Amino acid sequence: MKKPRITIIVIGILAIIFLLIFGNRMFHIIKPGERGVVFKTISGLLDKEHIRQTGLVVIAPWNVLNKYDGTRPYQSSATQEASDIAGYTGLYMGPWPDVYAYCPPAYWYGKLEFNTEAAPAGEQIPPMETMRKMMPAEDLWPISKSWELRLHDRFYPDARTALFSRYGEPTGVEEYSKKSQVLQLEAVRAMFEAFARNKYRSSGIIYWMYNSSWPSLYWQLYDYYFAPNGAFYGAKKACEQGLNRPRTFDSHSGSPCNRGLGTPDGSDVLRCEIWFGCDRGPRQPACINMAQVNQKGGYAQGLKARDAVSTRVGA
């Protein structure tokens, strides 16, 4: 009788030692809102067929439990496809290839999902100084193969169509470069200002891309020779600190946005005044203090500027 008892005691002691050593790797609590998936180290595979839900989970000590906290959404890859574990994560790149080519300014104001890379940058002609460095004089105009090898045929047609329709078809390379700077500034500034206006509802935007690693004609805020283009100044203006006064392209209204920690005079109230022109006499203020909003990082919407001659925003 003593041997079985000793055996049981030994087994119990070994079990306790085993649990003390490996218990924290075997027993897990999945809290409400969390989900878990087991990584099997021997096979090197995720057990995606058995998603662990709320409660106590026991796994083999050589495996690993990966927890997903649903209360803290994150995006693990640049795709809008649903994750087997997290489901849809709120990412939407937008229509491809448009988001890499050109979307009109009004498009971005309705975009609330997180966008890991996008830009109305399918064709960004740099300043003439760069164009002359980039290719021989005989290739500058008319558009030549030197242009084509520095562009992507999936992206530049939409951007070029937008340039011609909004500002007219250029008749020379100098005109083309100047008009391209204007289109770039307008498009990129609107993209960043749209996300600034929606910053308490939208997830954000990553601009594609910062600069080019070779002399190209698209996807860059400054070129291979470090010369900034219109897109650079559009991004700079839209993202400047303090009080910004963007024009909202989707509603033709003003949406002042304050990225600072206070108002220009240090008070907590921002007053916005809009002036309208009138054919029957000199311009008059349409209303005083048209919008008042606590500016602890807030913004004002609804300042109709469709017929406005000028808008003054200040304390």
N, C-alpha and C positions, 0 to 999 in steps of 0.2 A: 504493500500500500504506500510505502514511503517513496518508492521510485516514481510512480505516477505523479505524486504530489510535487516531488522535486522537479520533474519534467515540466509540469504546469507552471511552477514558479519560475523556472528558467525561461520558458517560452514567454511568460508575462513580462519578465524583466527585459528580455530581448525586444519584445514588442514596444515596451515603453521607451527603450533606448532608440529604437527605429523611429518612433513617432517624434521623439525629441529632436532627432537629427533631420528627418525628412518631412515632418508634419507641416511646416510652413510652405513646403512646395507641393503638398498633396491636397490640402484643404484650403478652399477659397470661398469668400463670400461675395456674391455679385449683388450689388445694391440696386434699388429701383432706378430705372433709367439706363442701367448698364447692361451690356451683353458681353459674352466671352466666347472665344474660339481657341481650341487647343492646337498647339503646334507640336507635332510628333517628331521628336528629334531623331529617332531611328530611321524613319522613312523620309524625313525632311519635308513633310506635307502638312498643310493645314486641314483640320477636320471641319470643313465648312458645311458638311451635311448635318452636323449636330451643334447648332448654336446654343450655347449655355445661357439660360435666362436667370431671372432673379432667384436668389436662394443659395444654399450650400452646394458647392461643386467639389467633387473629389476626382483627382487625376493621378496618373502614375507619376512617381517622383522624377522620372527622367524626361517627362514632357513639360511643356510650358503653356500656361494659360495667358492669353493676351486679352486684356479687357478693353472694351470700347465704352467710353463715357458719353452717353447720348446727351447729357446736359452741356457738354462742351464740344460743339460740332467743329470738325476740322476736315480739311481736304487733303487727301494723301496723293492725289495724282491729277493731271490736267485732263480730266474727262468728265462728262456729265453723266456717264453710265452709273447706274445704281450699284453700290457695294453690297455684297452678300451679307455683310455684317451691319454696316451703317445705313443701308438704304440710300436714298437720294440725299446728297449732302449740300444742295443749294448752289452747285456750280453750273454755269451755262456759258459756254464760250461764245455763243451766238452763231448766226448762219455762216457756214464756211463756204467759200473763202472770203466772204465779205468783211469779216472782222479783221482780216489781215490786209485787206485791200482798201476799201472805203465804205463807211457808213455815214450818212448825212448827220449833221450836228444834232438834229432833233431825235435821232435814234437813241442816243445814250441816256436821255432823261427818263426813259421808261425801263431802264436796265437796272434791276435790283440784285440780281444774282452775282456771286463772286466770279470774276473773270481772271484767270491766271495769266493770260497773254492775249493782247489785242491792240490794234491801232489802225486808224485810217491812214495807213502809210504805204499803200501799194506802189506809189510812185512819188518820190520826194527828190525833186531836182535840187541839187545844192546851189550855193551862190556861184557866180560866174568864175570867181577866182579858182574854185575847186574844179569846175568843169574844164577849165583850160589846163589844169594840171593832170586831169584824169584821161584826156584823150587828145589826139592831134587836132589841129584847127579844122582840117578838112572833114573830120568826123562829127564836129559839133552841130552842124546844120547843113542840110535837113537831117532828120532823125536817121541814124545809121546803125550798123551792126555793133558799133561800140556802145550804143545805148542798150541794145537788146541783150548783150551778154552781161550787162550790169542790172538787168531787171528780171523779174519772174513773170512768165506769161500767164500765170493763174491769178496774179494780183494787180498788175499795173493797168489792165484795160478799164476796170471800174473806176480807178482813181483818175485816169486820163479823161474818161468820159465826164466825170464830175467837174474836172478843171475846165474843160471846154464848154460845158453847159452853164457853169456858174460865172465864168469870167471871160469867155470867148476863146476861140482857137488862136493860139499864138502864131505869129508870122516869122519869128526868129528865135534863136536860142536865148538871147537876153530877155526878151519878153516872156518866154516860156519859164525861165528861172524866176523872174519877179512874180509872175502870177502863181507859180508853184509855192513860193514862200507864203503868199497870202492864204492860199487854200490850206496849207499845212497848219498855219497858225490858227485859222478859224476852226478847223476840224479837231485838232488836238486840244485846244483850249476848251472847246465845248465838251469834249469827252471827260476831262478832269473836273470841270465845273459842274457837270451833271452829277457825278458821284459825290461832289462836295455838297450839292443841294440835297441829295438823298442819303447823306452819310449816316443818319440814324435809322435808316431802313435798308440800305444796300450793304453788301459785304465788302466791296472794294474792287480795284482794278490794278493790274500790273501791265505797264506799257511794254509793248513789243516793237522795237527794242531800243536800248539806250544808245548804242553806237555800232557801227559796222567795222568788221575786221579787215575789210579790203575796200577799194574805191568802188562803191555801189551807188545805186540811185533809188534805194528804198530801205525801209525799216531802220531809221536812225534819227536821233535827236541832234547829233553832230556827226560830221563825216570823217572819213579816214584821215583827213588832214587837220582834224580838230576844229573845223569851222562849224559853228552852230547854224542851224537852218530855221525856217519859220516854225517848225514843230517844237523846237527847243524853246523859243520865246513864248509860244502858246502854252506849253506846260509850265514855264516859269511864271507867267502871269496868272494862270489859273490856280497855281499852288502857293502863291505868295502868302506870307504871314499877315495877320491883321485883318482888316475889313476889306472884303472883296465885293464887287458889284457886278456880278455876271448878268448877262442877258439870257433869259430862258427861252431856248429856241422852240420848245414844244408848245408853249402857251403865249409867246411874245410878251412875257412879263418879266419883272425884275425879282430876283431872289437873293437879296444881300446875305452873304455868308461871312461870319466872323471866325477866323482861325486863331485869333489871339485870345488872351485871358481876360479881356475887358473891352470897353468901348473907347473911342478916341479921347474922351474927356475923363475916363476913369469911372464913369457912372455905370449903373446896371441896366440902363434903358437906352436902346438904340431908336432914334426917330428917323423915319424915312419920309421924304417929301418929293412928290413927283409933279412936274410942270407939263402942261399941255399947250400946244399952239392953237390959235383960234383965228379963222379968216376974218372975223368981225372986229378984231382989235388986237392989242398986244397980248402976249401970253400971260396967263394967270395960273396961280397954283390951283390944281384940281381939288386938293384937300391938304390940310396940314396934319402932320403926324399920322400919315396914312397907315402905318404899321408900327406897333410898338411890341418889342419882344425882349424878354430877358436874355441878355447876351453872355451868359455864362457858357459860351460855346454853342449858342443857338443860331437860328437863321430866320429870316422873314420871307414869306411867300405872298403872292397875290398882288404885287404892285403892277398894275396893268400899264404897259409901256408901248402898246401897239401904235398909238398916235402921239407918243411923247416926243417933245423936242429935246429935252434933257432930263436927267434924273439926278437929284442930289441926295446923297446918303451920308449921314453924319450924326453927331450928337446934338 
